[in-house]
Amino acid sequence: MNTLTSRRGLVIAAAAVLISAGAVVAPAAQAVQTQAGHSGSSSKTGKVLRVKVHSRALTGNLEGDSPDRDVSIYLPPGYKKGSGKRYPVLYMLHGFTETDLSYFSPTARTNIPATADRTLANGSSRDMIIVTPNAMTVHGGSNYSSGATTGDWETFVSDELVSYVDSHYRTIRDRDSRGIAGHSMGGYGALRIGMKHPDVFSSLYVLSSCCIDQTSNIPDTPEEIAAMQDYTAHPENYPDGAPSGISTAVAAAASWAPNPQKAPLYFDSPFVDGQLDEDVYARMTANRPLAMVDQYIGNLRRLRIAFDVGNADPNIARNLTRLDSVLTSYGVKHQFEIYEGNHTNRIPERFETKVLPFFSKALKR
C-alpha cells in the first residue's frame, strides 16, 4: 500500500464525523452508494443528500486516493413535490484541506443548505440544486487539476460528476443552466474548469482564488526551501504528511509536476540542492490562470464571470487585479470587486449576498 494513503484518515476523520448517515445501495452498474442526510421538516426547507460517486478519471491515481468520492447535494424546497419540474445546478468547489462537509455540515460557517433556504425565503435567490464534491486528497487538495499523481479531477468535475447529477436528479441538462463557483483552491478550480469547459458551464464566480500567478505556492524563504527538500527526500520521516508551512507547495507540485517514476510521492520538487529547478517550475507555472488566460479568451467570452477578494488578502487581491486588467484589455465582460475583509472572514456573507443572487440571474430556467 502507498505509505501516504493512511494519512488521509487523519486529515478527513474530523470532518467525517460532522454528518451521520444510513446507506442505500444503488444499481451496481453505477458503482454508487447513496447516503441520506437530514431533510427539512417543512415545505420551506430543502433536502441534503450525501452520495458516493465512482470516478474512472480518478481510478489509479498514484497517491492512492479513493476514486469513490463523497458528494453533498442540496435539493431545493418542494423538489419532490414538483411534477417534473427541472432545476439549474450550481457546482460549488471547496478550498484546500476542506471537504464537502465544510459547506454542508450543520456547523459549517458557509452553510449552503441553511443559506439557500434563507435566501429563497426572503426572495434574494431562486431555487437551484447545489453540488459540492469532496476533493480532499492525501496532500490536502487536488487543485482540481489533471495528472497521474492526483488523478484527473478536471474530468471528474466537468464530465463525470455533471453526468451523474444530470442522470440522477431533475436538472436542466444544458450549459446555460449550469454554473461553477469556488473559494480559494475551489476558486482556482472554478476558474480553471470554467474557462476550459464553456460547453459544460455558462457562468462562474471566483471567491479569493489561490494559485493565480507563477509565484503562488512556491517556497520563497531558505527555511521553506529546506523543508520542501527534506520532505521530498525523506517523506518517511513525516508520518502526518508535509509540514504546514509547505503543505500548499507540496499539493501544487503533486498537482502540476507529476512523476510516475519517483516513488513514493510521485512528483518532482521545484527545488534541487537549494536551487530552483527551471523545468519543474515551468511545468507548474503553465497551470497558473495568468499563464493560461490568453489561450482561452474565446471561451471566456462565452461565460458570465464574477470574481472578488478581500482587501486584507493582499497577494490574491494583487493577482486578481491583474486578471481583471487582462480580461478588460480583451474586452471580456466580467464583474470584479475588492471588498473589506480577509481571505475567509466574509465568505459566508459573500456566498449569501453575491454568489447565490449572481447565479439566480445567470442560470437559465
PAMI-141475 format. One record per residue (C-alpha): residue number from 1; residue in three letters; x, y, z. Coordinates in nm, 4 decimals, decimal comma. Example, Ala and Ser with C-alpha at 12.3 -4.5 7.8 and 13.67 -1.06 7.14 Angstrom:
+-----+------+----------+----------+----------+
| pos | code |       xx |       yy |       zz |
+-----+------+----------+----------+----------+
|   1 |  ALA |   1,2300 |  -0,4500 |   0,7800 |
|   2 |  SER |   1,3670 |  -0,1060 |   0,7140 |
+-----+------+----------+----------+----------+
END
This chain:
+-----+------+----------+----------+----------+
| pos | code |       xx |       yy |       zz |
+-----+------+----------+----------+----------+
|   1 |  MET |   0,0000 |   0,0000 |   0,0000 |
|   2 |  ASN |   0,1200 |   0,3529 |  -0,0730 |
|   3 |  THR |   0,2632 |   0,4817 |   0,2567 |
|   4 |  LEU |   0,0813 |   0,8118 |   0,2048 |
|   5 |  THR |  -0,2640 |   0,6561 |   0,1802 |
|   6 |  SER |  -0,3042 |   0,6064 |   0,5543 |
|   7 |  ARG |  -0,2648 |   0,9787 |   0,6166 |
|   8 |  ARG |  -0,5959 |   1,0617 |   0,4549 |
|   9 |  GLY |  -0,7821 |   0,9241 |   0,7523 |
|  10 |  LEU |  -0,6007 |   1,1656 |   0,9850 |
|  11 |  VAL |  -0,6973 |   1,4620 |   0,7694 |
|  12 |  ILE |  -1,0612 |   1,3823 |   0,7000 |
|  13 |  ALA |  -1,1727 |   1,1975 |   1,0105 |
|  14 |  ALA |  -1,2669 |   1,5129 |   1,1996 |
|  15 |  ALA |  -1,4796 |   1,6341 |   0,9115 |
|  16 |  ALA |  -1,6420 |   1,2973 |   0,8543 |
|  17 |  VAL |  -1,8000 |   1,2865 |   1,1985 |
|  18 |  LEU |  -1,9947 |   1,6033 |   1,1289 |
|  19 |  ILE |  -2,2604 |   1,4146 |   0,9371 |
|  20 |  SER |  -2,4217 |   1,0824 |   1,0144 |
|  21 |  ALA |  -2,5960 |   0,8747 |   0,7528 |
|  22 |  GLY |  -2,7530 |   0,5457 |   0,6633 |
|  23 |  ALA |  -2,6841 |   0,3745 |   0,3324 |
|  24 |  VAL |  -2,8862 |   0,2586 |   0,0359 |
|  25 |  VAL |  -2,7013 |   0,0738 |  -0,2389 |
|  26 |  ALA |  -2,7658 |   0,1996 |  -0,5913 |
|  27 |  PRO |  -2,7529 |  -0,0209 |  -0,9032 |
|  28 |  ALA |  -2,4157 |  -0,1942 |  -0,9316 |
|  29 |  ALA |  -2,3520 |  -0,0572 |  -1,2783 |
|  30 |  GLN |  -2,3347 |   0,2929 |  -1,1297 |
|  31 |  ALA |  -2,0968 |   0,1821 |  -0,8502 |
|  32 |  VAL |  -2,2636 |   0,4467 |  -0,6346 |
|  33 |  GLN |  -2,3668 |   0,4377 |  -0,2721 |
|  34 |  THR |  -2,6258 |   0,6900 |  -0,1610 |
|  35 |  GLN |  -2,6268 |   0,8197 |   0,1942 |
|  36 |  ALA |  -2,9301 |   1,0076 |   0,3208 |
|  37 |  GLY |  -2,8596 |   1,3304 |   0,5016 |
|  38 |  HIS |  -3,1099 |   1,5149 |   0,7171 |
|  39 |  SER |  -3,4057 |   1,6681 |   0,5384 |
|  40 |  GLY |  -3,6169 |   1,9612 |   0,6360 |
|  41 |  SER |  -3,9434 |   1,9307 |   0,8204 |
|  42 |  SER |  -4,1322 |   2,1940 |   0,6238 |
|  43 |  SER |  -4,2042 |   2,2874 |   0,2653 |
|  44 |  LYS |  -3,9665 |   2,5831 |   0,3047 |
|  45 |  THR |  -3,6646 |   2,3676 |   0,3830 |
|  46 |  GLY |  -3,4536 |   2,1938 |   0,1220 |
|  47 |  LYS |  -3,3138 |   1,8434 |   0,1471 |
|  48 |  VAL |  -2,9499 |   1,7445 |   0,1859 |
|  49 |  LEU |  -2,8127 |   1,4208 |   0,0392 |
|  50 |  ARG |  -2,4649 |   1,2776 |   0,0539 |
|  51 |  VAL |  -2,3796 |   1,0326 |  -0,2219 |
|  52 |  LYS |  -2,0703 |   0,8468 |  -0,3289 |
|  53 |  VAL |  -1,9763 |   0,8830 |  -0,6960 |
|  54 |  HIS |  -1,7270 |   0,6484 |  -0,8603 |
|  55 |  SER |  -1,4785 |   0,8112 |  -1,0958 |
|  56 |  ARG |  -1,2924 |   0,6404 |  -1,3777 |
|  57 |  ALA |  -1,0848 |   0,9562 |  -1,4182 |
|  58 |  LEU |  -0,9515 |   0,9245 |  -1,0638 |
|  59 |  THR |  -0,9001 |   0,5489 |  -1,0716 |
|  60 |  GLY |  -0,5350 |   0,4512 |  -1,0435 |
|  61 |  ASN |  -0,4082 |   0,7876 |  -0,9174 |
|  62 |  LEU |  -0,0572 |   0,7397 |  -0,7814 |
|  63 |  GLU |  -0,1341 |   0,8997 |  -0,4444 |
|  64 |  GLY |  -0,3714 |   0,6145 |  -0,3706 |
|  65 |  ASP |  -0,6726 |   0,8361 |  -0,3071 |
|  66 |  SER |  -1,0078 |   0,6636 |  -0,3433 |
|  67 |  PRO |  -1,1860 |   0,7094 |  -0,6779 |
|  68 |  ASP |  -1,5177 |   0,6813 |  -0,4899 |
|  69 |  ARG |  -1,5867 |   1,0392 |  -0,3883 |
|  70 |  ASP |  -1,8371 |   1,1766 |  -0,1403 |
|  71 |  VAL |  -2,0595 |   1,4453 |  -0,2891 |
|  72 |  SER |  -2,3041 |   1,6638 |  -0,0948 |
|  73 |  ILE |  -2,6172 |   1,7800 |  -0,2757 |
|  74 |  TYR |  -2,8805 |   2,0367 |  -0,1830 |
|  75 |  LEU |  -3,2259 |   1,9888 |  -0,3345 |
|  76 |  PRO |  -3,4459 |   2,2996 |  -0,3021 |
|  77 |  PRO |  -3,7762 |   2,3027 |  -0,1108 |
|  78 |  GLY |  -4,0570 |   2,1362 |  -0,2999 |
|  79 |  TYR |  -3,8199 |   1,9279 |  -0,5155 |
|  80 |  LYS |  -4,0131 |   1,6056 |  -0,4581 |
|  81 |  LYS |  -4,3499 |   1,7768 |  -0,4865 |
|  82 |  GLY |  -4,2794 |   1,9151 |  -0,8320 |
|  83 |  SER |  -4,4489 |   1,7350 |  -1,1144 |
|  84 |  GLY |  -4,1494 |   1,7004 |  -1,3413 |
|  85 |  LYS |  -4,0050 |   2,0448 |  -1,2638 |
|  86 |  ARG |  -3,6354 |   2,0683 |  -1,3516 |
|  87 |  TYR |  -3,3747 |   2,2888 |  -1,1874 |
|  88 |  PRO |  -3,0475 |   2,4651 |  -1,2755 |
|  89 |  VAL |  -2,7358 |   2,3440 |  -1,0934 |
|  90 |  LEU |  -2,4545 |   2,5263 |  -0,9157 |
|  91 |  TYR |  -2,1309 |   2,3320 |  -0,8588 |
|  92 |  MET |  -1,9552 |   2,4841 |  -0,5571 |
|  93 |  LEU |  -1,5913 |   2,3793 |  -0,5013 |
|  94 |  HIS |  -1,4316 |   2,3872 |  -0,1556 |
|  95 |  GLY |  -1,0869 |   2,5062 |  -0,0542 |
|  96 |  PHE |  -0,7575 |   2,3473 |   0,0491 |
|  97 |  THR |  -0,7722 |   2,0997 |   0,3429 |
|  98 |  GLU |  -1,1528 |   2,1186 |   0,3355 |
|  99 |  THR |  -1,4213 |   1,8704 |   0,2264 |
| 100 |  ASP |  -1,7782 |   1,8915 |   0,1053 |
| 101 |  LEU |  -1,8808 |   1,8964 |   0,4713 |
| 102 |  SER |  -1,7095 |   2,2338 |   0,5047 |
| 103 |  TYR |  -2,0213 |   2,3669 |   0,3313 |
| 104 |  PHE |  -2,2801 |   2,1057 |   0,4225 |
| 105 |  SER |  -2,2353 |   2,0166 |   0,7893 |
| 106 |  PRO |  -2,4732 |   2,1841 |   1,0369 |
| 107 |  THR |  -2,1789 |   2,3683 |   1,1939 |
| 108 |  ALA |  -2,0236 |   2,4941 |   0,8685 |
| 109 |  ARG |  -1,9518 |   2,8681 |   0,8586 |
| 110 |  THR |  -2,0620 |   2,8835 |   0,4968 |
| 111 |  ASN |  -2,3672 |   2,6641 |   0,5432 |
| 112 |  ILE |  -2,5064 |   2,6050 |   0,1952 |
| 113 |  PRO |  -2,8385 |   2,4408 |   0,2907 |
| 114 |  ALA |  -2,9283 |   2,6992 |   0,5556 |
| 115 |  THR |  -2,8179 |   2,9888 |   0,3358 |
| 116 |  ALA |  -3,0065 |   2,8617 |   0,0325 |
| 117 |  ASP |  -3,3220 |   2,8113 |   0,2408 |
| 118 |  ARG |  -3,2926 |   3,1607 |   0,3894 |
| 119 |  THR |  -3,2363 |   3,3411 |   0,0608 |
| 120 |  LEU |  -3,5200 |   3,1539 |  -0,1056 |
| 121 |  ALA |  -3,7481 |   3,2563 |   0,1806 |
| 122 |  ASN |  -3,6549 |   3,6246 |   0,1593 |
| 123 |  GLY |  -3,6618 |   3,6318 |  -0,2200 |
| 124 |  SER |  -3,2955 |   3,7198 |  -0,2786 |
| 125 |  SER |  -3,2265 |   3,3957 |  -0,4673 |
| 126 |  ARG |  -3,4122 |   3,1441 |  -0,6803 |
| 127 |  ASP |  -3,4298 |   2,7683 |  -0,6412 |
| 128 |  MET |  -3,1421 |   2,5595 |  -0,7734 |
| 129 |  ILE |  -2,9640 |   2,2349 |  -0,6990 |
| 130 |  ILE |  -2,6230 |   2,2895 |  -0,5357 |
| 131 |  VAL |  -2,3466 |   2,0272 |  -0,5540 |
| 132 |  THR |  -2,0115 |   2,0078 |  -0,3718 |
| 133 |  PRO |  -1,7715 |   1,7151 |  -0,4281 |
| 134 |  ASN |  -1,5202 |   1,6094 |  -0,1641 |
| 135 |  ALA |  -1,1826 |   1,6931 |  -0,3206 |
| 136 |  MET |  -0,9700 |   1,6130 |  -0,0165 |
| 137 |  THR |  -0,6569 |   1,4198 |  -0,1155 |
| 138 |  VAL |  -0,3583 |   1,2749 |   0,0657 |
| 139 |  HIS |  -0,1852 |   1,6150 |   0,0405 |
| 140 |  GLY |  -0,4912 |   1,8214 |   0,1333 |
| 141 |  GLY |  -0,6260 |   1,9034 |  -0,2097 |
| 142 |  SER |  -0,6020 |   1,8301 |  -0,5799 |
| 143 |  ASN |  -0,6241 |   2,1863 |  -0,7121 |
| 144 |  TYR |  -0,8993 |   2,0343 |  -0,9294 |
| 145 |  SER |  -0,6306 |   1,9645 |  -1,1879 |
| 146 |  SER |  -0,5269 |   1,6710 |  -1,4078 |
| 147 |  GLY |  -0,2267 |   1,4446 |  -1,3655 |
| 148 |  ALA |  -0,1171 |   1,0907 |  -1,2920 |
| 149 |  THR |  -0,0342 |   1,1662 |  -0,9292 |
| 150 |  THR |  -0,3611 |   1,3214 |  -0,8096 |
| 151 |  GLY |  -0,5821 |   1,1870 |  -1,0885 |
| 152 |  ASP |  -0,7879 |   1,3729 |  -1,3456 |
| 153 |  TRP |  -1,0022 |   1,5938 |  -1,1249 |
| 154 |  GLU |  -1,0859 |   1,8257 |  -1,4115 |
| 155 |  THR |  -1,2610 |   1,5432 |  -1,5970 |
| 156 |  PHE |  -1,4268 |   1,4181 |  -1,2799 |
| 157 |  VAL |  -1,5893 |   1,7562 |  -1,2122 |
| 158 |  SER |  -1,6657 |   1,8712 |  -1,5666 |
| 159 |  ASP |  -1,7777 |   1,5358 |  -1,7082 |
| 160 |  GLU |  -1,8375 |   1,2516 |  -1,4643 |
| 161 |  LEU |  -1,9931 |   1,4492 |  -1,1805 |
| 162 |  VAL |  -2,2125 |   1,6527 |  -1,4142 |
| 163 |  SER |  -2,3259 |   1,3329 |  -1,5875 |
| 164 |  TYR |  -2,4042 |   1,1689 |  -1,2547 |
| 165 |  VAL |  -2,6081 |   1,4655 |  -1,1288 |
| 166 |  ASP |  -2,7944 |   1,5020 |  -1,4590 |
| 167 |  SER |  -2,8823 |   1,1314 |  -1,4627 |
| 168 |  HIS |  -2,9970 |   1,1093 |  -1,1000 |
| 169 |  TYR |  -3,1789 |   1,4389 |  -1,0407 |
| 170 |  ARG |  -3,4227 |   1,6599 |  -1,2275 |
| 171 |  THR |  -3,1728 |   1,9041 |  -1,3692 |
| 172 |  ILE |  -3,1967 |   2,1271 |  -1,6736 |
| 173 |  ARG |  -2,9400 |   1,9478 |  -1,8857 |
| 174 |  ASP |  -2,7913 |   2,2441 |  -2,0649 |
| 175 |  ARG |  -2,4803 |   2,4587 |  -2,0194 |
| 176 |  ASP |  -2,6981 |   2,7678 |  -1,9805 |
| 177 |  SER |  -2,8378 |   2,6144 |  -1,6615 |
| 178 |  ARG |  -2,5043 |   2,5125 |  -1,5068 |
| 179 |  GLY |  -2,2692 |   2,7330 |  -1,3078 |
| 180 |  ILE |  -1,9457 |   2,6723 |  -1,1212 |
| 181 |  ALA |  -1,8019 |   2,8602 |  -0,8241 |
| 182 |  GLY |  -1,5454 |   2,8109 |  -0,5502 |
| 183 |  HIS |  -1,3375 |   2,9670 |  -0,2755 |
| 184 |  SER |  -0,9559 |   2,9729 |  -0,2581 |
| 185 |  MET |  -0,8388 |   2,6408 |  -0,4100 |
| 186 |  GLY |  -1,2004 |   2,5973 |  -0,5181 |
| 187 |  GLY |  -1,1883 |   2,9396 |  -0,6802 |
| 188 |  TYR |  -0,8864 |   2,8266 |  -0,8788 |
| 189 |  GLY |  -1,0738 |   2,5101 |  -0,9751 |
| 190 |  ALA |  -1,3802 |   2,7044 |  -1,0846 |
| 191 |  LEU |  -1,1700 |   2,9408 |  -1,2959 |
| 192 |  ARG |  -0,9617 |   2,6627 |  -1,4497 |
| 193 |  ILE |  -1,2546 |   2,4333 |  -1,5262 |
| 194 |  GLY |  -1,4886 |   2,7125 |  -1,6279 |
| 195 |  MET |  -1,2525 |   2,8675 |  -1,8821 |
| 196 |  LYS |  -1,1664 |   2,5273 |  -2,0309 |
| 197 |  HIS |  -1,5222 |   2,3906 |  -2,0466 |
| 198 |  PRO |  -1,7659 |   2,6590 |  -2,1625 |
| 199 |  ASP |  -1,9622 |   2,3825 |  -2,3335 |
| 200 |  VAL |  -2,0483 |   2,2486 |  -1,9860 |
| 201 |  PHE |  -2,0794 |   2,5652 |  -1,7748 |
| 202 |  SER |  -2,2202 |   2,9045 |  -1,8705 |
| 203 |  SER |  -2,1206 |   3,1093 |  -1,5671 |
| 204 |  LEU |  -1,8582 |   3,1201 |  -1,2945 |
| 205 |  TYR |  -1,7969 |   3,3019 |  -0,9677 |
| 206 |  VAL |  -1,4483 |   3,3008 |  -0,8156 |
| 207 |  LEU |  -1,4015 |   3,3825 |  -0,4463 |
| 208 |  SER |  -1,0444 |   3,4741 |  -0,3447 |
| 209 |  SER |  -0,8805 |   3,2291 |  -0,5836 |
| 210 |  CYS |  -0,5409 |   3,0922 |  -0,4915 |
| 211 |  CYS |  -0,2658 |   2,9978 |  -0,7358 |
| 212 |  ILE |  -0,3196 |   3,2791 |  -0,9872 |
| 213 |  ASP |   0,0384 |   3,3768 |  -1,0705 |
| 214 |  GLN |   0,3662 |   3,1939 |  -1,1182 |
| 215 |  THR |   0,4960 |   3,2531 |  -0,7646 |
| 216 |  SER |   0,1886 |   3,1185 |  -0,5856 |
| 217 |  ASN |   0,2598 |   2,8144 |  -0,3636 |
| 218 |  ILE |   0,6335 |   2,8168 |  -0,4379 |
| 219 |  PRO |   0,8601 |   2,8234 |  -0,1289 |
| 220 |  ASP |   1,0476 |   3,1527 |  -0,1191 |
| 221 |  THR |   1,2492 |   3,1507 |   0,2041 |
| 222 |  PRO |   1,5588 |   2,9410 |   0,2860 |
| 223 |  GLU |   1,3628 |   2,7693 |   0,5630 |
| 224 |  GLU |   1,0733 |   2,6749 |   0,3342 |
| 225 |  ILE |   1,3070 |   2,5565 |   0,0587 |
| 226 |  ALA |   1,4990 |   2,3401 |   0,3059 |
| 227 |  ALA |   1,1744 |   2,1973 |   0,4448 |
| 228 |  MET |   1,0487 |   2,1180 |   0,0943 |
| 229 |  GLN |   1,3710 |   1,9391 |   0,0050 |
| 230 |  ASP |   1,3795 |   1,7433 |   0,3294 |
| 231 |  TYR |   1,0178 |   1,6326 |   0,2957 |
| 232 |  THR |   1,0534 |   1,5203 |  -0,0649 |
| 233 |  ALA |   1,3802 |   1,3399 |   0,0119 |
| 234 |  HIS |   1,2589 |   1,1730 |   0,3325 |
| 235 |  PRO |   0,8780 |   1,1542 |   0,3404 |
| 236 |  GLU |   0,9074 |   0,8547 |   0,5741 |
| 237 |  ASN |   1,0131 |   1,0996 |   0,8467 |
| 238 |  TYR |   0,6777 |   1,2785 |   0,8224 |
| 239 |  PRO |   0,4038 |   1,0324 |   0,9212 |
| 240 |  ASP |   0,1455 |   1,3119 |   0,9388 |
| 241 |  GLY |   0,2287 |   1,4477 |   0,5933 |
| 242 |  ALA |   0,4036 |   1,7631 |   0,4809 |
| 243 |  PRO |   0,4722 |   2,0342 |   0,7419 |
| 244 |  SER |   0,2042 |   2,3029 |   0,7418 |
| 245 |  GLY |   0,4419 |   2,5703 |   0,6134 |
| 246 |  ILE |   0,4937 |   2,3877 |   0,2840 |
| 247 |  SER |   0,1665 |   2,1961 |   0,2543 |
| 248 |  THR |   0,0289 |   2,4093 |  -0,0289 |
| 249 |  ALA |   0,3605 |   2,3871 |  -0,2147 |
| 250 |  VAL |   0,3585 |   2,0077 |  -0,1842 |
| 251 |  ALA |  -0,0011 |   1,9886 |  -0,3095 |
| 252 |  ALA |   0,0870 |   2,2172 |  -0,6007 |
| 253 |  ALA |   0,3848 |   2,0019 |  -0,7004 |
| 254 |  ALA |   0,1726 |   1,6863 |  -0,6784 |
| 255 |  SER |  -0,0926 |   1,8507 |  -0,8974 |
| 256 |  TRP |   0,1293 |   2,0106 |  -1,1601 |
| 257 |  ALA |   0,4632 |   1,8259 |  -1,1615 |
| 258 |  PRO |   0,3695 |   1,4563 |  -1,1538 |
| 259 |  ASN |   0,6424 |   1,1962 |  -1,1977 |
| 260 |  PRO |   0,5324 |   0,8295 |  -1,2088 |
| 261 |  GLN |   0,8954 |   0,7187 |  -1,1668 |
| 262 |  LYS |   0,9548 |   0,8995 |  -0,8383 |
| 263 |  ALA |   0,8001 |   0,6845 |  -0,5659 |
| 264 |  PRO |   0,6629 |   0,7208 |  -0,3063 |
| 265 |  LEU |   0,5493 |   1,0817 |  -0,3601 |
| 266 |  TYR |   0,5323 |   1,0614 |  -0,7402 |
| 267 |  PHE |   0,6093 |   1,4270 |  -0,8116 |
| 268 |  ASP |   0,9099 |   1,6471 |  -0,8813 |
| 269 |  SER |   1,0121 |   1,9150 |  -0,6360 |
| 270 |  PRO |   1,0720 |   2,2632 |  -0,7783 |
| 271 |  PHE |   1,3978 |   2,2748 |  -0,5793 |
| 272 |  VAL |   1,7144 |   2,0683 |  -0,6137 |
| 273 |  ASP |   2,0157 |   2,1330 |  -0,3893 |
| 274 |  GLY |   1,8612 |   2,4589 |  -0,2752 |
| 275 |  GLN |   1,8199 |   2,5887 |  -0,6296 |
| 276 |  LEU |   1,5057 |   2,6365 |  -0,8339 |
| 277 |  ASP |   1,4613 |   2,3660 |  -1,0980 |
| 278 |  GLU |   1,3596 |   2,5716 |  -1,4006 |
| 279 |  ASP |   1,1980 |   2,2792 |  -1,5848 |
| 280 |  VAL |   0,9749 |   2,1831 |  -1,2917 |
| 281 |  TYR |   0,8956 |   2,5487 |  -1,2275 |
| 282 |  ALA |   0,7877 |   2,5898 |  -1,5909 |
| 283 |  ARG |   0,5581 |   2,2863 |  -1,5683 |
| 284 |  MET |   0,3931 |   2,4285 |  -1,2584 |
| 285 |  THR |   0,3673 |   2,7794 |  -1,3981 |
| 286 |  ALA |   0,1862 |   2,6524 |  -1,7070 |
| 287 |  ASN |  -0,1117 |   2,5767 |  -1,4817 |
| 288 |  ARG |  -0,1468 |   2,9302 |  -1,3457 |
| 289 |  PRO |  -0,4526 |   3,1224 |  -1,4727 |
| 290 |  LEU |  -0,2419 |   3,4272 |  -1,5605 |
| 291 |  ALA |  -0,0342 |   3,2000 |  -1,7847 |
| 292 |  MET |  -0,3406 |   3,0246 |  -1,9289 |
| 293 |  VAL |  -0,5894 |   3,3051 |  -1,9772 |
| 294 |  ASP |  -0,4681 |   3,4284 |  -2,3190 |
| 295 |  GLN |  -0,5329 |   3,0814 |  -2,4627 |
| 296 |  TYR |  -0,8955 |   3,0795 |  -2,3508 |
| 297 |  ILE |  -1,0212 |   3,4284 |  -2,4289 |
| 298 |  GLY |  -1,2719 |   3,2893 |  -2,6782 |
| 299 |  ASN |  -1,4063 |   3,0543 |  -2,4142 |
| 300 |  LEU |  -1,4207 |   3,3275 |  -2,1517 |
| 301 |  ARG |  -1,6281 |   3,5461 |  -2,3820 |
| 302 |  ARG |  -1,8982 |   3,2773 |  -2,3651 |
| 303 |  LEU |  -1,9226 |   3,2928 |  -1,9848 |
| 304 |  ARG |  -2,0848 |   3,5205 |  -1,7322 |
| 305 |  ILE |  -1,7959 |   3,5922 |  -1,4961 |
| 306 |  ALA |  -1,7615 |   3,7430 |  -1,1499 |
| 307 |  PHE |  -1,4761 |   3,7359 |  -0,9005 |
| 308 |  ASP |  -1,3942 |   3,9128 |  -0,5772 |
| 309 |  VAL |  -1,1392 |   3,9275 |  -0,2943 |
| 310 |  GLY |  -1,0889 |   4,0965 |   0,0418 |
| 311 |  ASN |  -0,8555 |   4,3944 |   0,0660 |
| 312 |  ALA |  -0,6767 |   4,2272 |   0,3595 |
| 313 |  ASP |  -0,5797 |   3,9363 |   0,1327 |
| 314 |  PRO |  -0,3060 |   4,1358 |  -0,0459 |
| 315 |  ASN |  -0,1315 |   3,8773 |  -0,2637 |
| 316 |  ILE |  -0,4552 |   3,7366 |  -0,4015 |
| 317 |  ALA |  -0,6013 |   4,0875 |  -0,4394 |
| 318 |  ARG |  -0,2985 |   4,1887 |  -0,6443 |
| 319 |  ASN |  -0,3206 |   3,8828 |  -0,8661 |
| 320 |  LEU |  -0,6960 |   3,9098 |  -0,9248 |
| 321 |  THR |  -0,6463 |   4,2776 |  -1,0088 |
| 322 |  ARG |  -0,4008 |   4,1623 |  -1,2757 |
| 323 |  LEU |  -0,6594 |   3,9139 |  -1,4047 |
| 324 |  ASP |  -0,9151 |   4,1932 |  -1,4129 |
| 325 |  SER |  -0,6753 |   4,4015 |  -1,6243 |
| 326 |  VAL |  -0,6137 |   4,1167 |  -1,8696 |
| 327 |  LEU |  -0,9849 |   4,0496 |  -1,9176 |
| 328 |  THR |  -1,0520 |   4,4213 |  -1,9545 |
| 329 |  SER |  -0,7792 |   4,4546 |  -2,2187 |
| 330 |  TYR |  -0,9511 |   4,1842 |  -2,4241 |
| 331 |  GLY |  -1,2954 |   4,3323 |  -2,3736 |
| 332 |  VAL |  -1,4203 |   4,0259 |  -2,1838 |
| 333 |  LYS |  -1,7245 |   4,1237 |  -1,9790 |
| 334 |  HIS |  -1,6928 |   4,0461 |  -1,6085 |
| 335 |  GLN |  -1,7581 |   4,1747 |  -1,2579 |
| 336 |  PHE |  -1,4724 |   4,2340 |  -1,0139 |
| 337 |  GLU |  -1,4847 |   4,3682 |  -0,6594 |
| 338 |  ILE |  -1,2357 |   4,4246 |  -0,3804 |
| 339 |  TYR |  -1,4247 |   4,4409 |  -0,0512 |
| 340 |  GLU |  -1,3236 |   4,4972 |   0,3106 |
| 341 |  GLY |  -1,2192 |   4,1617 |   0,4511 |
| 342 |  ASN |  -0,9543 |   3,8919 |   0,4567 |
| 343 |  HIS |  -0,9258 |   3,5508 |   0,2919 |
| 344 |  THR |  -1,2064 |   3,3877 |   0,4901 |
| 345 |  ASN |  -1,3994 |   3,6151 |   0,7248 |
| 346 |  ARG |  -1,6591 |   3,7423 |   0,4762 |
| 347 |  ILE |  -1,7073 |   3,4283 |   0,2651 |
| 348 |  PRO |  -2,0379 |   3,3214 |   0,4279 |
| 349 |  GLU |  -2,1801 |   3,6676 |   0,3645 |
| 350 |  ARG |  -2,0449 |   3,6845 |   0,0095 |
| 351 |  PHE |  -2,1959 |   3,3462 |  -0,0728 |
| 352 |  GLU |  -2,5335 |   3,4647 |   0,0542 |
| 353 |  THR |  -2,5421 |   3,8189 |  -0,0848 |
| 354 |  LYS |  -2,3355 |   3,7817 |  -0,4014 |
| 355 |  VAL |  -2,2914 |   3,4232 |  -0,5208 |
| 356 |  LEU |  -2,6483 |   3,2957 |  -0,4907 |
| 357 |  PRO |  -2,8057 |   3,6129 |  -0,6378 |
| 358 |  PHE |  -2,5499 |   3,6051 |  -0,9223 |
| 359 |  PHE |  -2,6408 |   3,2513 |  -1,0270 |
| 360 |  SER |  -3,0105 |   3,3162 |  -0,9702 |
| 361 |  LYS |  -2,9842 |   3,5679 |  -1,2540 |
| 362 |  ALA |  -2,7214 |   3,3928 |  -1,4656 |
| 363 |  LEU |  -2,8662 |   3,0422 |  -1,4840 |
| 364 |  LYS |  -3,1442 |   2,9755 |  -1,7308 |
| 365 |  ARG |  -3,4581 |   2,8061 |  -1,6023 |
+-----+------+----------+----------+----------+
END
